[in-house]
Amino acid sequence: MANFFADEGENIVYYTSNFYHAEKRFFSREEIKEAKQSLEYKLKVLMVLGYYNNVSPRRVLSNFFFSLQLFIILLFRVSRQDRILLPSRPVELIFFMALLKRLRGVKIYLDIQDVWPDALDIENKKKEKIFETYCNFYLKPSLKHYTAALHVAPSFKLWLRRYAKHTPSSFVPLGWENERWANVIPNNNNEDSIIKMVCVAQLQRQIDIMPILKVLQTNERFHLTVLGEDGSGERYPEVSKYIRENNISNVEIFGKIERHKMAELLQDKHMGILPMITSSIPNKVFDYLAAMLPIVVLGDNDSANFVVENNIGWKCNFNSEELDVLLQSIQTQEIKSKQAQVILIRKNFSRDILHKKIKDIIL
């Protein structure tokens, strides 16, 4: 998004931290220097505490001090003509940017890609309640002051309405990157006796592939490839044990995939599958769309509705029995038909198109 606005001639300053959430590590000085030199806009990197667990006091402190530090910096740098676009987490950042607007009159826009406390799955109910109270403390007095918002999934607007009844919000899905998927061609080999499914995900708590494994156990017509699991996912021990104990041979699991290699690895697949227990339309849906793959979604959620409304795949309840019935019913010609529909609507969800929509909202 920053690249898009820079290309459009806007003056962009991007503030971030030196901590890499996905790998729980700090960026090196060399990485930061290289990033600054390669970008078309100004990159400002703030030092933070970092953390090693998604649910921990250290993460709360790291987020708080980052947000406070950024507030102090911007307090003396922004004017009424500036616009601030920020993500919907951490909640401390939402609070401090709302305070900044009240003090400096700057316009602020929230990019709702995640919703706390809803999206953070915490097993311990006491900790869950504490976290919910903590989030509400920051969100309730803040969200009503936002100029406008963007939401990447329809249900996220309901989250916004819980805290702010009148803040306007527009549906703008995540979409796929044009440059990254520029050379993709559709898989026209629909005569394979094996139907190749792919799941792009790390096996965290939100991703449950057990219903798929139970179907694969008795149905060798399908093969599943999991891309992005390096053995550190919370569900990985359970999944690997089940595969091993039941001698399931028609599943492969690969570790973290380089972004530029993802398109290549999806080329020979027939359909993408999304077994996510939370409601959203995540990046992986648009990976499948970009790779011209029909999509199977488990559960009744935003992704399922998106797939059905656009006629680009199928949905079923989150259990192995219904998934087995669905997969058994899918014929080669139907896969081909859904793929044709994916190709037809695919361009509408490219980021080149979506970023123009965001520009119309913000500028």
Secondary structure, 3 states (H helix, E strand, C coil): CHHHHHHCCCCCEEEEECEECCCCEECCHHHHHHHHHHCCCEEEEECCCCCCCCCCHHHHHHHHHHHHHHHHHHHCCCCCCCEEEEECCCHHHHHHHHHHHHHHCCEEEEEECCCCCCCCCCCCHHHHHHHHHHHHHHHCCCHHHCCEEEECCHHHHHHHHHHCCCCCEEECCCCECCCCCCCCCCCCCCCCCCEEEEEECCCCCCECCHHHHHHHHHCCCEEEEEECCCCCCCCHHHHHHHHHHCCCCCEEEECCCCHHHHHHHHCCCCEEEECECCCCCCHHHHHHHHCCCCEEEECCCHHHHHHHHCCCEEEECCCHHHHHHHHHHCCHHHHHHHHHHHHHHHHHHEHHHHHHHHHHHHC
